[in-house]
Amino acid sequence: EHSDHLAVGAPTNFWDGFMLKWVAWMRENIPEIAVSTSTALTDQLTQRLIEGTLDLAVMYRPNQPAGFTVEHLFDEEFVLVTNARAPVRRDASDYVFIDWGPDFQQDHAAAYPEMTNTGLNLDIGSAGVTYMLRNNASGYFPMRMVKTHIARGRLRQTKRARKFVYPVYMIYPEARDETAYEPILDSLRRTASRLG
């Protein structure tokens, strides 16, 4: 039933509010291509690209494996948000550390060494937004995940807190069928451009 197959991978936090929108576009506009998706860390995604079990990956700060094109899609801004009404004091009592991967762990530890042993660590990415909305807490999230909640007053951005910015890239083979790949890559670029 399908003329081709595309295997796509990305870390968990890219799927909510970004990659799933793109997959929906693919299914509606290029239904003859079957799409399989997977989630993994950057190193695992890179290895799968090299092995040939992935055709396309989206990730932060990739290494550039030989034979692949690395293309910048957008910059992801992580901001500190809270649902508390009063100004936030960054202490471990209500702070939730959301694990956004090794780069974020390292940068966060350097910026907030006093916050390395918080009472709650979550590695569930975007599902942490649900926790934030239901509990008196603060934590870092990509702006694209929380901007609607900020606009509706359900979360508040802590203005003076440090922001972390990570470039997001897509990686795909240099040797590829241009005719088949270009509509796919263009659609991912368009989806990324609408995130701002």
Backbone as CSV, one residue per row, in Angstrom:
resi,resn,N_x,N_y,N_z,CA_x,CA_y,CA_z,C_x,C_y,C_z
1,GLU,0.807,-1.196,0.000,0.000,0.000,0.000,0.853,1.265,0.000
2,HIS,2.139,1.138,0.316,3.011,2.302,0.401,4.164,2.158,-0.577
3,SER,4.500,3.265,-1.207,5.583,3.238,-2.195,6.955,3.318,-1.548
4,ASP,7.016,3.803,-0.305,8.299,3.958,0.374,8.078,3.988,1.880
5,HIS,9.185,3.935,2.614,9.132,3.936,4.076,10.161,4.925,4.601
6,LEU,9.799,5.673,5.642,10.698,6.632,6.263,10.778,6.333,7.752
7,ALA,11.982,6.067,8.255,12.210,5.841,9.682,12.802,7.112,10.281
8,VAL,12.110,7.675,11.273,12.483,8.966,11.856,12.682,8.800,13.356
9,GLY,13.732,9.456,13.889,13.972,9.404,15.319,14.258,10.773,15.892
10,ALA,13.927,10.937,17.172,14.179,12.190,17.889,14.081,11.916,19.383
11,PRO,14.739,12.728,20.214,14.531,12.606,21.662,13.060,12.838,22.007
12,THR,12.646,12.295,23.133,11.241,12.325,23.549,10.626,13.715,23.506
13,ASN,11.350,14.727,23.992,10.734,16.051,24.116,10.439,16.732,22.782
14,PHE,10.952,16.221,21.685,10.644,16.824,20.385,9.284,16.384,19.840
15,TRP,8.765,15.277,20.319,7.536,14.757,19.726,6.326,15.606,20.071
16,ASP,6.209,16.010,21.316,5.050,16.800,21.728,5.171,18.230,21.198
17,GLY,4.236,18.641,20.390,4.193,20.016,19.909,5.106,20.318,18.735
18,PHE,5.814,19.300,18.207,6.659,19.545,17.046,6.616,18.355,16.082
19,MET,7.280,17.276,16.437,7.406,16.154,15.506,6.062,15.497,15.191
20,LEU,5.158,15.432,16.169,3.851,14.832,15.875,3.040,15.693,14.908
21,LYS,3.220,17.016,14.966,2.574,17.889,13.968,3.104,17.566,12.577
22,TRP,4.413,17.367,12.508,5.027,17.053,11.221,4.562,15.691,10.701
23,VAL,4.481,14.695,11.584,4.007,13.369,11.176,2.579,13.463,10.650
24,ALA,1.740,14.245,11.320,0.355,14.429,10.852,0.338,15.039,9.452
25,TRP,1.235,16.017,9.214,1.320,16.623,7.880,1.737,15.573,6.855
26,MET,2.720,14.760,7.213,3.187,13.708,6.298,2.050,12.755,5.941
27,ARG,1.296,12.310,6.940,0.222,11.345,6.686,-0.861,11.953,5.795
28,GLU,-1.106,13.239,5.956,-2.149,13.879,5.165,-1.687,14.204,3.748
29,ASN,-0.434,14.619,3.606,0.039,15.127,2.318,0.882,14.160,1.502
30,ILE,1.544,13.219,2.161,2.343,12.214,1.432,1.990,10.838,2.003
31,PRO,0.715,10.417,1.891,0.280,9.169,2.522,0.904,7.916,1.923
32,GLU,1.483,8.041,0.735,2.095,6.856,0.118,3.413,6.455,0.794
33,ILE,3.944,7.329,1.653,5.159,7.000,2.403,4.751,6.567,3.815
34,ALA,5.093,5.335,4.158,4.852,4.839,5.519,5.904,5.461,6.431
35,VAL,5.495,5.879,7.613,6.403,6.525,8.559,6.462,5.696,9.831
36,SER,7.688,5.392,10.278,7.852,4.789,11.601,8.702,5.739,12.435
37,THR,8.311,5.899,13.697,8.987,6.859,14.561,9.599,6.145,15.759
38,SER,10.641,6.749,16.306,11.250,6.211,17.518,11.875,7.352,18.308
39,THR,12.065,7.099,19.579,12.677,8.078,20.455,13.930,7.479,21.072
40,ALA,14.964,8.305,21.188,16.224,7.844,21.774,17.089,9.064,22.070
41,LEU,18.169,8.835,22.777,19.141,9.893,23.033,19.970,10.150,21.788
42,THR,20.650,11.282,21.764,21.417,11.705,20.593,22.412,10.657,20.115
43,ASP,23.192,10.092,21.033,24.199,9.094,20.627,23.560,7.877,19.979
44,GLN,22.430,7.436,20.522,21.740,6.279,19.962,21.160,6.601,18.580
45,LEU,20.619,7.799,18.439,20.082,8.197,17.136,21.182,8.253,16.087
46,THR,22.318,8.822,16.469,23.445,8.906,15.535,23.893,7.512,15.111
47,GLN,23.986,6.601,16.066,24.391,5.228,15.747,23.405,4.567,14.797
48,ARG,22.122,4.795,15.021,21.110,4.207,14.137,21.161,4.809,12.731
49,LEU,21.499,6.092,12.622,21.683,6.691,11.296,22.836,5.995,10.569
50,ILE,23.937,5.822,11.272,25.121,5.182,10.683,24.814,3.750,10.269
51,GLU,24.067,3.034,11.114,23.697,1.639,10.809,22.696,1.542,9.668
52,GLY,21.998,2.643,9.386,21.001,2.633,8.320,19.612,2.235,8.776
53,THR,19.374,2.180,10.096,18.036,1.845,10.583,17.170,3.096,10.789
54,LEU,17.774,4.272,10.615,17.037,5.538,10.604,17.376,6.277,9.321
55,ASP,16.371,6.936,8.748,16.581,7.749,7.549,16.773,9.215,7.880
56,LEU,16.250,9.639,9.034,16.230,11.047,9.399,16.160,11.140,10.913
57,ALA,16.910,12.084,11.474,16.857,12.282,12.923,16.844,13.773,13.223
58,VAL,16.235,14.124,14.349,16.207,15.497,14.840,16.775,15.471,16.247
59,MET,17.740,16.378,16.529,18.394,16.350,17.842,19.113,17.653,18.129
60,TYR,19.522,17.800,19.396,20.369,18.905,19.816,21.827,18.542,19.545
61,ARG,22.651,19.534,19.222,24.111,19.426,19.165,24.645,18.066,18.708
62,PRO,24.371,17.667,17.497,24.844,16.351,17.054,26.321,16.369,16.677
63,ASN,26.916,15.203,16.703,28.194,15.025,16.022,27.843,14.907,14.546
64,GLN,28.791,15.218,13.663,28.485,15.074,12.244,29.114,13.795,11.726
65,PRO,28.307,12.733,11.618,28.874,11.497,11.090,29.182,11.657,9.602
66,ALA,30.226,10.976,9.157,30.612,11.039,7.743,29.461,10.544,6.876
67,GLY,29.211,11.270,5.784,28.180,10.866,4.844,26.793,11.396,5.156
68,PHE,26.712,12.305,6.147,25.411,12.853,6.527,25.447,14.373,6.504
69,THR,24.296,14.961,6.195,24.125,16.408,6.229,23.481,16.778,7.557
70,VAL,24.040,17.784,8.218,23.481,18.309,9.462,22.962,19.703,9.164
71,GLU,21.655,19.893,9.325,21.018,21.171,8.968,20.308,21.770,10.179
72,HIS,20.598,23.024,10.459,19.963,23.731,11.581,18.491,23.973,11.279
73,LEU,17.632,23.636,12.250,16.198,23.860,12.090,15.718,25.079,12.871
74,PHE,16.056,25.156,14.172,15.638,26.274,15.012,16.435,26.229,16.300
75,ASP,16.298,27.263,17.104,16.925,27.299,18.424,15.841,27.106,19.478
76,GLU,16.089,26.144,20.348,15.150,25.818,21.424,15.547,26.579,22.681
77,GLU,14.610,27.375,23.220,14.868,28.162,24.417,14.157,27.528,25.616
78,PHE,14.951,27.171,26.635,14.407,26.630,27.874,14.258,27.758,28.877
79,VAL,13.062,27.871,29.461,12.773,28.940,30.407,12.258,28.338,31.711
80,LEU,12.491,29.061,32.801,11.996,28.647,34.105,10.569,29.137,34.260
81,VAL,9.657,28.210,34.558,8.264,28.570,34.761,7.793,28.053,36.115
82,THR,6.733,28.667,36.606,6.146,28.283,37.884,4.643,28.478,37.810
83,ASN,3.934,27.796,38.698,2.503,28.080,38.816,2.210,28.807,40.125
84,ALA,3.267,29.152,40.854,3.103,29.885,42.113,2.725,31.338,41.831
85,ARG,1.900,31.907,42.678,1.487,33.303,42.513,2.579,34.260,42.971
86,ALA,3.254,33.908,44.053,4.297,34.779,44.610,5.587,34.607,43.820
87,PRO,6.508,35.568,43.893,7.798,35.416,43.225,8.497,34.138,43.673
88,VAL,9.162,33.507,42.729,9.788,32.210,42.984,11.160,32.378,43.617
89,ARG,11.389,31.664,44.700,12.740,31.520,45.252,13.235,30.168,44.769
90,ARG,14.382,30.158,44.114,14.885,28.897,43.603,15.542,28.103,44.732
91,ASP,14.733,27.344,45.441,15.278,26.413,46.411,14.704,25.041,46.093
92,ALA,15.226,24.040,46.751,14.874,22.665,46.396,13.474,22.257,46.840
93,SER,12.765,23.069,47.614,11.480,22.633,48.163,10.398,22.453,47.100
94,ASP,10.313,23.358,46.138,9.266,23.217,45.120,9.847,23.097,43.705
95,TYR,11.146,23.019,43.616,11.779,22.961,42.304,11.800,21.527,41.786
96,VAL,11.414,21.366,40.529,11.419,20.062,39.879,12.498,20.087,38.799
97,PHE,13.434,19.173,38.882,14.448,19.082,37.840,13.916,18.172,36.745
98,ILE,13.717,18.745,35.574,13.283,17.977,34.408,14.537,17.645,33.603
99,ASP,14.739,16.379,33.351,15.947,15.932,32.654,15.752,16.057,31.146
100,TRP,16.372,17.069,30.577,16.275,17.307,29.132,17.505,16.800,28.396
101,GLY,18.297,15.952,29.014,19.451,15.358,28.345,20.767,15.849,28.901
102,PRO,21.872,15.245,28.441,23.195,15.513,29.008,23.636,16.977,28.920
103,ASP,23.363,17.648,27.805,23.771,19.052,27.670,23.068,19.917,28.706
104,PHE,21.765,19.699,28.857,21.003,20.471,29.837,21.470,20.154,31.256
105,GLN,21.705,18.882,31.551,22.193,18.501,32.884,23.465,19.263,33.236
106,GLN,24.397,19.283,32.299,25.688,19.938,32.531,25.528,21.451,32.694
107,ASP,24.785,22.077,31.817,24.601,23.524,31.879,23.827,23.934,33.127
108,HIS,22.823,23.147,33.486,22.026,23.430,34.679,22.884,23.312,35.938
109,ALA,23.714,22.277,36.013,24.584,22.086,37.181,25.566,23.237,37.332
110,ALA,26.065,23.753,36.191,26.998,24.886,36.240,26.279,26.165,36.688
111,ALA,25.058,26.363,36.226,24.309,27.578,36.564,23.729,27.531,37.975
112,TYR,23.304,26.366,38.412,22.645,26.208,39.717,23.260,25.047,40.503
113,PRO,24.498,25.184,40.952,25.121,24.065,41.679,24.371,23.689,42.950
114,GLU,23.648,24.646,43.505,22.891,24.369,44.737,21.623,23.560,44.471
115,MET,21.279,23.373,43.187,20.040,22.684,42.838,20.291,21.286,42.268
116,THR,21.421,20.690,42.608,21.731,19.377,42.040,21.005,18.240,42.751
117,ASN,20.541,18.459,43.969,19.831,17.411,44.708,18.419,17.875,45.056
118,THR,17.598,18.042,44.045,16.230,18.489,44.281,15.378,17.318,44.772
119,GLY,14.246,17.643,45.343,13.360,16.612,45.873,12.670,15.782,44.810
120,LEU,12.588,16.311,43.589,11.920,15.577,42.523,12.677,15.767,41.208
121,ASN,13.068,14.656,40.612,13.689,14.640,39.288,12.761,13.870,38.355
122,LEU,12.419,14.467,37.233,11.561,13.813,36.249,12.302,13.707,34.924
123,ASP,12.279,12.527,34.325,12.855,12.407,32.983,11.752,12.113,31.978
124,ILE,10.568,12.630,32.271,9.412,12.370,31.414,9.101,13.543,30.487
125,GLY,10.019,14.486,30.412,9.910,15.569,29.443,8.604,16.315,29.473
126,SER,7.907,16.278,28.343,6.717,17.108,28.194,5.608,16.738,29.167
127,ALA,5.568,15.509,29.662,4.552,15.139,30.647,4.758,15.909,31.949
128,GLY,5.953,16.456,32.146,6.212,17.279,33.327,5.366,18.533,33.359
129,VAL,4.902,18.994,32.206,4.019,20.170,32.166,2.737,19.871,32.947
130,THR,2.214,18.670,32.801,1.009,18.281,33.528,1.251,18.352,35.029
131,TYR,2.410,17.893,35.468,2.751,17.970,36.889,2.790,19.425,37.347
132,MET,3.417,20.269,36.525,3.532,21.685,36.874,2.168,22.347,37.011
133,LEU,1.232,21.999,36.156,-0.086,22.619,36.173,-0.911,22.195,37.390
134,ARG,-0.590,21.040,37.947,-1.399,20.504,39.047,-0.751,20.663,40.420
135,ASN,0.504,21.097,40.468,1.220,21.164,41.734,1.957,22.488,41.864
136,ASN,2.165,22.907,43.101,2.921,24.124,43.361,4.392,23.820,43.096
137,ALA,4.872,24.188,41.922,6.226,23.796,41.523,6.780,24.761,40.490
138,SER,8.085,24.653,40.288,8.746,25.402,39.225,9.758,24.485,38.563
139,GLY,10.076,24.770,37.289,11.023,23.955,36.551,11.266,24.533,35.166
140,TYR,12.263,23.986,34.484,12.630,24.443,33.142,11.925,23.618,32.067
141,PHE,11.415,24.354,31.066,10.759,23.717,29.928,11.084,24.481,28.650
142,PRO,11.042,23.793,27.494,11.145,24.520,26.240,9.980,25.499,26.117
143,MET,10.266,26.700,25.676,9.231,27.719,25.537,8.072,27.239,24.667
144,ARG,8.344,26.464,23.616,7.268,26.002,22.731,6.245,25.139,23.467
145,MET,6.655,24.494,24.568,5.735,23.640,25.323,4.890,24.409,26.323
146,VAL,5.379,25.557,26.770,4.683,26.265,27.855,4.114,27.616,27.443
147,LYS,4.378,28.088,26.234,3.956,29.446,25.878,2.446,29.623,25.928
148,THR,1.668,28.605,25.561,0.213,28.712,25.636,-0.244,28.820,27.085
149,HIS,0.376,28.037,27.961,0.022,28.079,29.385,0.406,29.425,30.008
150,ILE,1.520,30.000,29.552,1.932,31.327,30.033,0.916,32.375,29.558
151,ALA,0.544,32.298,28.284,-0.414,33.263,27.728,-1.770,33.188,28.442
152,ARG,-2.162,32.009,28.885,-3.448,31.837,29.570,-3.359,32.093,31.073
153,GLY,-2.153,32.376,31.566,-1.978,32.668,32.978,-1.906,31.439,33.875
154,ARG,-1.812,30.266,33.298,-1.738,29.034,34.102,-0.320,28.796,34.619
155,LEU,0.665,29.301,33.889,2.061,29.268,34.325,2.626,30.670,34.180
156,ARG,3.670,30.942,34.941,4.317,32.239,34.883,5.800,32.027,34.612
157,GLN,6.326,32.778,33.656,7.758,32.701,33.373,8.516,33.554,34.380
158,THR,9.562,32.992,34.949,10.402,33.731,35.879,11.384,34.551,35.060
159,LYS,11.167,35.842,35.007,11.863,36.716,34.059,13.371,36.812,34.289
160,ARG,13.805,36.849,35.539,15.233,37.061,35.789,16.046,35.773,35.779
161,ALA,15.380,34.653,35.647,16.090,33.371,35.655,16.865,33.184,34.356
162,ARG,17.932,32.476,34.450,18.751,32.185,33.271,17.960,31.358,32.266
163,LYS,18.180,31.628,31.005,17.598,30.832,29.931,18.704,29.964,29.338
164,PHE,18.327,28.803,28.861,19.267,27.912,28.180,18.791,27.768,26.741
165,VAL,19.687,27.947,25.797,19.315,27.871,24.379,20.162,26.793,23.705
166,TYR,19.477,25.902,22.985,20.150,24.810,22.281,19.700,24.791,20.822
167,PRO,20.638,24.749,19.906,20.256,24.621,18.503,19.725,23.216,18.225
168,VAL,18.731,23.148,17.364,18.113,21.882,16.972,18.437,21.631,15.504
169,TYR,18.833,20.413,15.195,19.260,20.058,13.845,18.498,18.843,13.345
170,MET,18.390,18.764,12.029,17.962,17.511,11.409,19.168,16.944,10.677
171,ILE,19.261,15.624,10.680,20.394,14.926,10.068,19.837,13.905,9.095
172,TYR,20.401,13.890,7.902,19.929,12.969,6.872,21.103,12.625,5.952
173,PRO,21.007,11.531,5.207,22.128,11.085,4.367,22.444,12.077,3.249
174,GLU,23.739,12.251,2.986,24.146,13.076,1.839,23.731,12.401,0.543
175,ALA,23.919,11.098,0.468,23.521,10.327,-0.717,22.070,9.901,-0.525
176,ARG,21.180,10.556,-1.238,19.760,10.269,-1.087,19.042,10.571,-2.396
177,ASP,17.840,10.087,-2.515,16.997,10.374,-3.668,16.409,11.771,-3.449
178,GLU,16.974,12.767,-4.130,16.556,14.165,-3.936,15.064,14.356,-4.170
179,THR,14.535,13.729,-5.206,13.122,13.895,-5.540,12.229,13.416,-4.402
180,ALA,12.592,12.292,-3.789,11.781,11.749,-2.703,12.005,12.509,-1.396
181,TYR,13.237,12.888,-1.121,13.570,13.493,0.169,13.169,14.960,0.286
182,GLU,13.262,15.720,-0.807,13.074,17.172,-0.687,11.716,17.571,-0.118
183,PRO,10.587,16.973,-0.562,9.308,17.353,0.056,9.260,17.028,1.551
184,ILE,9.907,15.945,1.946,9.947,15.551,3.357,10.731,16.579,4.161
185,LEU,11.925,16.924,3.675,12.772,17.889,4.384,12.129,19.271,4.410
186,ASP,11.523,19.673,3.297,10.852,20.982,3.252,9.704,21.052,4.255
187,SER,8.966,19.965,4.383,7.838,19.971,5.327,8.342,20.062,6.766
188,LEU,9.464,19.432,7.073,10.028,19.525,8.426,10.548,20.938,8.689
189,ARG,11.152,21.553,7.682,11.605,22.951,7.822,10.425,23.884,8.088
190,ARG,9.324,23.690,7.334,8.138,24.535,7.518,7.529,24.343,8.908
191,THR,7.450,23.110,9.363,6.914,22.834,10.703,7.763,23.534,11.761
192,ALA,9.088,23.455,11.608,9.995,24.099,12.559,9.842,25.613,12.520
193,SER,9.637,26.187,11.350,9.541,27.654,11.229,8.276,28.194,11.895
194,ARG,7.270,27.342,12.097,6.012,27.773,12.726,6.048,27.690,14.250
195,LEU,7.156,27.262,14.807,7.225,27.093,16.267,7.368,28.422,16.989
196,GLY,7.899,29.455,16.333,8.164,30.729,16.977,6.958,31.528,17.349
